[in-house]
Amino acid sequence: MERKKCEECGGKIIKRQVDFSLYGISLGSFPAEVCSNCGEEVFDEQTSGKIDKIAKEKGLWGLD
């Protein structure tokens, strides 16, 4: 389901590429739905899986 409004503030959702870092280490640029008002970034399930895989490959998974 495509989001039209941000659940946090009601702002408009736009799709764009965002850089994702974990512990200061860049994992790459990924597609996300971003609120034009508050900046909240939401990744779909497939993208979240890719991010998790890269974090595991770099040894960053589960460090918190």
URDA-V767412 format. One record per run of one state. SS is the DSSP state (alpha for helix, beta for strand, coil for the rest). FROM is the first residue (numbers start at 1). LEN is the number of residues. If there is no record, write none. Layout:
SS;FROM;LEN, SS;FROM;LEN
This chain:
coil;1;4, beta;5;1, coil;6;6, beta;12;11, coil;23;2, beta;25;11, coil;36;5, beta;41;2, coil;43;2, alpha;45;13, coil;58;7
